[in-house]
Amino acid sequence: MAEFVHSNAQREIEAYGYDGVVKSHCRMCHGGCGVLVYTRAGKVAKIAGDPDCPINHGTLCSKGLASAQLAYHPDRLTYPVKRIGPKASGQWQRISWDEALDTIAGRINAYKERFGAESVVLGYGTGRENEAAIYRFANLLGSPNVLTAGHFCYGPRIATSIITCGTNPIVDYAADPKCIMVWGNNLVISNPDCYKGEPFSVSLNKGAKLIAVDPRLTRIAARADVWLPLRPGTDAALAYGMLNVIVNEELYDRDFVENHVYGWKPFVERVNEYPLDRVEAITWVSREKIRAAARLFAATKPAAIQWGVAIEQQINCADNDRLLMFLMGLTGNIDVPGGQMLFPPPRIRNVGYFGAHRMLSDAQREKRLGGKRFRLAGNFAIINPKCVWDAILEEKPYPVKMLFFISSNPVLTRANAREVYRALQKVDFMAVSDFFITPTAELADIVLPAATWLEMDYIGDFWKRHGYILPRRKIIQVGECRSDHEMLNDLAHRVGQGAHWWDDFEKALDWILEPLGITWQEFKKMDYIRGEVRPRKYKEKGFSTPTRKFELWSTLLETWGYDPLPQYREPPESPVSTPELLASFPYILITGARSPGFFHTENRQVPWLRELHRDPMVQIHPETARKEGIQEGDWVVIESPRGKVRQRAQLFEGMDPRIVAAQHAWWFPEKKDPGHGWDESNINILTDNAYTNCDPAMGATHIRSLLCRIYPERQTHEAEGIG
Amino acid sequence: MAKYSLMVFKKDCMGCHACEVACKQEHGLGVGPRFVRVLENGPDFFPIYCHHCANAPCQRACPVDAISRNTDGIVLIDRELCIGCKECLPACPFGAMQFDDDSDSAVKCDLCIDRLNAGLAPACSSVCATQCIAWGSTRTLSDRAVGEAVRGKL
């Protein structure tokens, strides 16, 4: 037989009789993988990875492969609708795009006139590459309130890295790190921003040492040279423990510390408040393991920290991020090949520029919800979600009258779900843009049909920090669906800010690319553009911080009244901070472990992906299960002081028996009533969003660890199951 | 005797299930039949395939000789001959034999024979992010397996 290739577009087209192939850029998660989309008779026939793409090298995940099942799903919303019955009654009437957008525009202007632009809150969930356009619209409107996930996801990495070293340090897998420390993510089945599983796997198979920090024995942890199964929520203490070893055993990069760091002396004092015996007691990790990990990470060059969101959905969010950056920097791995590079983007009008943040007046910025309380977040245009619910429910500090959620399903994804639901029931007017009528959309007044990645042109990865931008090329049109960018461009004209937008969104893409001297049509012919990669820029220019140094002592946090050095705070609900709850809620509940076929609330109705994950699963240690009378596969009730939900038990030995691990974002599209089972297995029924439980600087809500009890569901009280 | 093999390097399987979905897309399968199944046990994942056995129990179980093994060693089902009796399903010790309700026929991994004939590697192997599903000459794959074992990596 002839030589085999994994992917050869020409041969595929010949063998299967496809009409052609289009290169594009998937966005089933945050996006990033290059894909080949084969078409036949104008429809998507097959999707494969693009071997020429430097991000995924031809590999692709289950979600990318199943994209056509999403695009062509029979339940997909393909035209705008308006609600004609009470909220959550499931009664909708089809309307035209003109009526939908004119209604939304009318409402926006009316509320702005009567209550101020701040009473209109736009929002998105996790990143769907529509963030810049949403911010642009809000800033030009004069609303300082854009509700995102940025208070506890990726936004903190941006904010803390800017104040520490100028920009987000990204693992340089292409140059093969010799030691990788995976902390707070499982990137081979999930999507930490700017990272993919394939490059990590390649580096690992080339012989990189591996350290895993995770309460659960994931596949990564099972392969690691050192696994640190920390008590959930104690990441800052663990990081300080490792830093204690590195400082006291003088394993740090002397040149970097002597010449490029600010705040070394007070930092060393703080580090010495975390000796290993104290850290061991806090984290449940033995001092031998902490020492081994610290020495391995510090001694192997180059080394990198593969970090992710789990450390940010905690009360120590900002300090967790900073401490990990200190580990990167003090070991001399910042801005070095194979370590953690500060990649510049290509010379384009970037997301900050496109987001028009400078167009928001100071007077309006002052009104940002929670801005005075969570000052790091506030300075990065990020708000804490509870501020919005309070502004709706209590009308304090002023009323929020309108919500416009684009790619967001907050009744599932926001902490304290029942409070969210009450707020959405009460709010005067809500518009939603999504693929389906989700439980959140069921509470809306107007729902707009959003386009999937197969149905839009865009500059992909334009918001990331790995330095690449890639074209996403429109391949099909489904019904009347429109991309969020086009929708916002259109809406912008209708509310009266059209002077700052374009006739059509392609011109916006041209505008973004203009500094490079190319148009969208020219970019569309390319595979990608990458910013110039240059290591150790700090040696000539320093870091883009106020002191031009890598700031251990943050001068900006000091200005804003915060502790300039990181500290460890005990999780708000834990065996240590709330021991009085242990009698009733004896287990530590961790939430949010990813499923490869889903992306938060997405894909529950996509057949190939739902088949991979039939039911919401909760992992329980066999000893705990025995104690509670639970068997593999049983539906069980998980209960916290806030409420209870049901998930199915999966016995799992790979974690401390005191830990229970539940999944998040579960709703049931197959339940056709307008509730769609939103509160049956939704772990956010159990989480708490009190301000005192949030990171004081970023407003990050601590949802990753709480206390629970768990018991089998009794037959007589069994909720209607899906079998 | 087959000169090419599909070899699974179990240590690298990360449980992403991309292989399962790539296979479904390639063969136009709906929900139900899975030609490759990634099984999970604690932190371990293992893709289970049809082994294209030299002495195939499914072939022996079939009352109408719908199952045969070609000169490259690929065990194939002739869909025209299959009567949908399902005797082959329990015959397979690996559970690799599946049943497609839409066509009332036994179905299973065919090593993407159409792709092989076009000089393309199997769909599962082409998407695997860790290359744990490796397709290539049996000799090369064996060398890789032995090499990794010697270096203490398996």
Interface residues (C-beta under 8 A of the other chain):
Chain A: M1 A2 E3 F4 V5 H6 S7 N8 R11 E12 E14 A15 K46 I47 A48 G49 N56 G58 T59 L60 C61 S62 L65 A66 V188 I189 K196 G197 E198 S201 N205 L217 T218 R219 I220 A221 A222 R223 P596 G597 P607 W608 L609 R610 E611 L612 F652 E653 G654
Chain B: K3 Y4 K11 D12 C13 M14 G15 C16 H17 A18 E20 V21 A22 K24 Q25 E26 G30 V31 G42 P43 D44 F45 D72 D114 R115 L116 N117 A118 G119 L120 A121 S125 S126 V127 C128 A129 T130 Q131 W135 G136
